Amino acid sequence: MDAKTQKSELTRAAIVGAALDLAAAEGLEAITLQAVADRVGLSKSGVFSRVGSREALQKAVIEEFGHRFLAEVFVPAMQAPKGLPRLDQIVRRWIQRMRDVEAHSGCIYTAGAFEFDDRDGELRELLLQEVQRWRAALRRTVAQAVEAGHLKPDTDPAQLVSELSGIAIGLLHDARFLREPRAGERALASWQRLAQSYQA
């Protein structure tokens, strides 16, 4: 990769990162080329030349959030043995990220779901696909824990994943709105009780 290409990629990464920060704080609809240009010290046309339209930038933000989320939550947990140990690592990392990152900056998945729940269009579809992909990965991990004999044979993966999502959304609500300093601790206790109720 030559220096010019590398600089262009770094600039694009800075643009998407600034847009992600803006979306986390104010929502995906807050993203405009001008607002992001102001944040990174470029002209509006300079942002456009690197990412394209406003909608293209919004899509890039959703995809980047998904990459960061999976890289911090899911990928490291793959080192744990299949079954409950891996599921436990995923959920603990999820809670930790919610507590340490999303509780302060906002969660694109959660806030975006409320922002786009009654709208149709490509942004909603992309966000929906990302969330569904995450839930599918969780369901597979739950199913592996059942197959390994760690969870009860009649465990419904979709039900358990729905309950996990409830814990995560509750953590965000308590940490961001109530400003409850023990929100992460309470979410972890909820997960431990939930896991115990499903254990074989």
C-alpha positions as CSV (number, residue, x, y, z in Angstrom):
1,M,0.0,0.0,0.0
2,D,1.5,3.3,-1.0
3,A,1.6,6.4,1.3
4,K,-1.2,8.2,-0.5
5,T,-3.6,5.2,-0.3
6,Q,-2.7,4.7,3.4
7,K,-3.4,8.4,4.1
8,S,-6.7,8.2,2.3
9,E,-7.8,5.1,4.3
10,L,-6.8,6.7,7.6
11,T,-8.8,9.8,6.7
12,R,-11.8,7.7,5.8
13,A,-11.5,5.8,9.1
14,A,-11.3,9.2,11.0
15,I,-14.5,10.3,9.2
16,V,-16.4,7.2,10.0
17,G,-15.1,7.3,13.6
18,A,-16.3,10.9,14.0
19,A,-19.7,10.0,12.5
20,L,-19.9,7.0,14.8
21,D,-19.3,9.2,17.9
22,L,-21.9,11.7,16.6
23,A,-24.5,8.9,16.1
24,A,-23.8,7.3,19.5
25,A,-24.4,10.7,21.2
26,E,-27.3,12.1,19.1
27,G,-28.6,9.3,16.9
28,L,-28.0,8.2,13.3
29,E,-30.2,11.0,11.9
30,A,-27.8,13.5,13.5
31,I,-25.2,12.5,11.0
32,T,-24.7,15.1,8.2
33,L,-21.6,15.6,6.0
34,Q,-21.2,19.1,7.3
35,A,-21.4,18.0,11.0
36,V,-18.8,15.3,10.4
37,A,-16.6,17.7,8.3
38,D,-16.6,20.1,11.2
39,R,-15.5,17.4,13.6
40,V,-12.5,16.2,11.5
41,G,-11.4,19.5,10.1
42,L,-12.3,18.8,6.5
43,S,-14.5,20.5,4.0
44,K,-18.0,19.0,3.3
45,S,-16.8,18.1,-0.2
46,G,-13.7,16.5,1.3
47,V,-15.9,14.2,3.4
48,F,-18.2,13.5,0.4
49,S,-15.2,12.5,-1.8
50,R,-14.1,9.9,0.7
51,V,-17.5,8.4,1.8
52,G,-20.1,9.5,-0.6
53,S,-23.6,10.5,0.4
54,R,-25.0,11.1,3.9
55,E,-26.8,7.7,3.7
56,A,-23.6,6.0,2.6
57,L,-21.9,7.5,5.7
58,Q,-24.8,6.4,8.0
59,K,-24.4,2.8,6.6
60,A,-20.7,2.9,7.1
61,V,-21.3,3.9,10.8
62,I,-23.7,1.0,11.3
63,E,-21.2,-1.4,9.8
64,E,-18.3,0.0,11.8
65,F,-20.2,-0.3,15.0
66,G,-20.9,-3.9,14.2
67,H,-17.2,-4.6,13.5
68,R,-16.1,-3.0,16.8
69,F,-18.9,-4.7,18.7
70,L,-18.0,-8.2,17.4
71,A,-14.3,-7.6,17.8
72,E,-14.6,-6.7,21.4
73,V,-17.5,-9.0,22.5
74,F,-17.7,-12.1,20.2
75,V,-14.2,-12.8,18.7
76,P,-12.2,-12.9,22.0
77,A,-14.8,-15.3,23.5
78,M,-14.2,-17.8,20.7
79,Q,-11.0,-18.8,22.7
80,A,-13.2,-20.3,25.4
81,P,-14.4,-23.9,25.1
82,K,-17.7,-24.4,23.2
83,G,-20.8,-24.4,25.4
84,L,-21.6,-22.5,28.6
85,P,-17.9,-21.3,29.1
86,R,-18.1,-19.6,25.7
87,L,-21.6,-18.2,26.2
88,D,-20.5,-16.9,29.6
89,Q,-17.5,-15.1,28.1
90,I,-19.7,-13.5,25.4
91,V,-22.3,-12.3,27.9
92,R,-19.7,-11.0,30.3
93,R,-17.9,-9.1,27.5
94,W,-21.2,-7.8,26.3
95,I,-22.1,-6.5,29.8
96,Q,-18.6,-5.0,30.2
97,R,-18.8,-3.2,26.9
98,M,-22.3,-1.9,27.7
99,R,-21.0,-0.7,31.0
100,D,-17.7,0.8,29.9
101,V,-18.5,2.1,26.3
102,E,-22.2,2.2,25.5
103,A,-23.3,3.5,28.9
104,H,-21.2,6.6,28.2
105,S,-21.5,7.1,24.5
106,G,-24.7,5.3,23.5
107,C,-25.5,2.1,21.7
108,I,-26.2,2.2,17.9
109,Y,-28.0,-1.1,18.0
110,T,-30.4,-0.1,20.9
111,A,-30.9,3.6,20.1
112,G,-31.1,2.8,16.4
113,A,-33.8,0.3,17.0
114,F,-35.9,2.9,18.7
115,E,-35.0,5.6,16.1
116,F,-36.0,3.4,13.1
117,D,-38.6,1.0,14.6
118,D,-41.4,2.7,12.7
119,R,-39.5,3.7,9.5
120,D,-38.9,1.7,6.4
121,G,-35.8,2.0,4.2
122,E,-32.3,0.8,3.6
123,L,-30.9,2.1,6.9
124,R,-33.5,0.3,8.9
125,E,-32.8,-2.9,6.9
126,L,-29.1,-2.7,7.4
127,L,-29.5,-2.1,11.1
128,L,-32.0,-4.9,11.4
129,Q,-29.6,-7.3,9.5
130,E,-26.7,-6.4,11.9
131,V,-28.9,-7.0,15.0
132,Q,-30.3,-10.2,13.6
133,R,-26.8,-11.4,12.8
134,W,-25.7,-10.8,16.4
135,R,-28.8,-12.6,17.8
136,A,-28.2,-15.5,15.4
137,A,-24.6,-15.8,16.7
138,L,-25.9,-15.8,20.3
139,R,-28.6,-18.5,19.5
140,R,-25.9,-20.7,17.9
141,T,-23.8,-20.4,21.0
142,V,-26.8,-21.3,23.2
143,A,-27.5,-24.3,21.0
144,Q,-23.9,-25.4,21.4
145,A,-24.3,-25.2,25.2
146,V,-27.4,-27.4,25.0
147,E,-25.6,-29.9,22.7
148,A,-22.6,-30.0,25.2
149,G,-25.0,-30.9,28.0
150,H,-24.3,-27.6,29.9
151,L,-27.9,-26.3,29.5
152,K,-31.2,-28.1,29.9
153,P,-32.2,-30.1,26.8
154,D,-35.5,-28.2,26.5
155,T,-33.8,-24.8,26.4
156,D,-35.2,-22.5,23.8
157,P,-32.2,-20.5,22.4
158,A,-34.5,-17.7,21.1
159,Q,-36.1,-17.3,24.5
160,L,-32.7,-17.2,26.3
161,V,-31.4,-14.6,23.8
162,S,-34.5,-12.5,24.2
163,E,-33.9,-12.5,28.0
164,L,-30.2,-11.6,27.5
165,S,-31.3,-8.7,25.3
166,G,-33.6,-7.5,28.1
167,I,-30.7,-7.5,30.5
168,A,-28.6,-5.5,28.1
169,I,-31.3,-2.9,27.4
170,G,-32.0,-2.7,31.1
171,L,-28.4,-2.0,31.8
172,L,-28.3,0.8,29.3
173,H,-31.5,2.4,30.7
174,D,-30.2,2.2,34.3
175,A,-26.7,3.4,33.5
176,R,-27.6,6.2,31.0
177,F,-31.0,7.4,32.2
178,L,-30.9,6.6,36.0
179,R,-27.1,7.1,36.2
180,E,-27.0,4.0,38.4
181,P,-23.3,3.3,39.1
182,R,-24.1,-0.3,39.9
183,A,-26.0,-1.0,36.7
184,G,-23.2,-3.3,35.3
185,E,-22.9,-5.2,38.5
186,R,-26.7,-5.7,38.6
187,A,-26.7,-6.9,35.0
188,L,-24.0,-9.4,35.7
189,A,-26.0,-10.7,38.7
190,S,-29.1,-11.1,36.5
191,W,-27.0,-13.1,34.0
192,Q,-25.7,-15.4,36.7
193,R,-29.2,-16.1,38.0
194,L,-30.5,-16.6,34.4
195,A,-27.6,-19.0,33.5
196,Q,-28.2,-21.0,36.7
197,S,-31.9,-21.4,35.9
198,Y,-31.0,-22.9,32.5
199,Q,-28.2,-25.1,33.6
200,A,-28.6,-28.8,33.2
